[in-house]
Amino acid sequence: LERCFTRFSAYDDGNCAIQDGATIESENEKYDISVATAATTYDLTAAPKGSQTNDSECGSFTLDETGARGVSAGTEPELIEKCW
């Protein structure tokens, strides 16, 4: 996404390899990563699958264009740091 923004000045440009609404499976097949893009922002959500769903402490992981990290289980900084 960063390369897309550098080349086309937008995260949601039609020439980008990853498009808004896409879901990509992680290399290890343990997460489905969904993509939400706009011209100047993006949000990635990595939802656990398979045996990863047993880890209910963290839930899904999130990341945005500013580098802000999050988890679906809560917003406490200590929890986010522990899970990431």
Secondary structure as UniProt FT lines:
FT   HELIX           2..8
FT   TURN            11..12
FT   TURN            14..15
FT   TURN            20..21
FT   STRAND          23..25
FT   TURN            27..28
FT   STRAND          31..37
FT   STRAND          42..48
FT   HELIX           50..54
FT   TURN            56..58
FT   STRAND          61..64
FT   TURN            65..66
FT   STRAND          69..71
FT   TURN            72..73
FT   HELIX           77..83
//
